[in-house]
Amino acid sequence: MLQKSLTTTKRGEKLKNILRGYKKLSAAQKSAIRELGFVITEDRRHYQLRYFDDGRYVATVAKTPSDHCSGENIALEIIADMF
């Protein structure tokens, strides 16, 4: 069930918590991201996160991030662009 009723701040905090320490998207992380309203697709090296399946709101995430801060950086970009 999509949780549209969460406030912007709560959605942002939840996304940061999900992606904190991101090294690889686990099934639990994917499920939690979907609950926030994202559709996840993947190709060889990246995931695409589409917010409510709207092509205007897309974030690309590497399957193998380069450093330990990648998850938090991705979350902050998504929060700034989509929430």
Secondary structure per residue as TSV (DSSP state, phi and psi in degrees):
chain	resnum	aa	ss	phi	psi
A	1	M	-	360.0	131.5
A	2	L	-	-74.5	138.0
A	3	Q	-	-103.4	72.7
A	4	K	T	-70.4	-20.1
A	5	S	T	-79.2	-12.0
A	6	L	S	-64.9	139.8
A	7	T	-	-70.4	162.5
A	8	T	H	-57.1	-43.8
A	9	T	H	-63.4	-43.6
A	10	K	H	-66.2	-39.6
A	11	R	H	-63.5	-42.5
A	12	G	H	-62.3	-45.0
A	13	E	H	-64.3	-40.5
A	14	K	H	-64.1	-42.7
A	15	L	H	-63.0	-42.3
A	16	K	H	-60.5	-42.4
A	17	N	H	-65.3	-38.0
A	18	I	H	-65.7	-42.2
A	19	L	H	-92.5	-3.2
A	20	R	T	-61.4	129.0
A	21	G	T	72.3	23.1
A	22	Y	-	-59.2	125.1
A	23	K	S	-125.2	-33.3
A	24	K	S	-162.3	141.5
A	25	L	-	-77.2	115.9
A	26	S	-	-82.8	169.7
A	27	A	H	-61.3	-38.8
A	28	A	H	-66.1	-40.2
A	29	Q	H	-66.1	-42.8
A	30	K	H	-60.1	-43.5
A	31	S	H	-62.5	-44.2
A	32	A	H	-65.6	-37.8
A	33	I	H	-67.1	-39.6
A	34	R	H	-62.7	-37.2
A	35	E	H	-62.4	-25.8
A	36	L	T	-80.9	-5.0
A	37	G	T	107.4	11.5
A	38	F	E	-93.7	145.9
A	39	V	E	-105.3	127.1
A	40	I	E	-106.7	125.4
A	41	T	E	-122.7	158.8
A	42	E	E	-139.4	149.9
A	43	D	-	-122.3	-157.9
A	44	R	S	-61.8	-44.5
A	45	R	S	-120.3	-4.5
A	46	H	E	-139.5	158.9
A	47	Y	E	-107.3	146.6
A	48	Q	E	-113.9	128.6
A	49	L	E	-108.7	115.6
A	50	R	E	-108.1	123.1
A	51	Y	E	-77.9	116.8
A	52	F	T	49.9	35.4
A	53	D	T	54.3	33.0
A	54	D	-	-99.9	119.1
A	55	G	T	-60.8	-14.7
A	56	R	T	-77.9	-20.1
A	57	Y	S	-120.4	85.0
A	58	V	E	-126.3	135.1
A	59	A	E	-122.7	137.3
A	60	T	E	-105.4	130.7
A	61	V	E	-125.4	129.3
A	62	A	E	-68.2	141.4
A	63	K	S	-69.8	-29.8
A	64	T	S	-124.4	94.7
A	65	P	-	-66.1	157.9
A	66	S	S	-83.2	-26.8
A	67	D	S	-149.2	178.1
A	68	H	T	-73.4	-14.5
A	69	C	T	-93.6	-3.0
A	70	S	H	-56.2	-45.3
A	71	G	H	-60.5	-46.2
A	72	E	H	-67.6	-37.7
A	73	N	H	-64.1	-42.0
A	74	I	H	-62.3	-46.0
A	75	A	H	-59.2	-44.2
A	76	L	H	-64.4	-37.9
A	77	E	H	-65.2	-43.6
A	78	I	H	-63.8	-43.2
A	79	I	H	-60.6	-43.6
A	80	A	H	-67.2	-37.0
A	81	D	H	-87.8	-31.4
A	82	M	H	-117.2	-26.8
A	83	F	-	-96.8	360.0
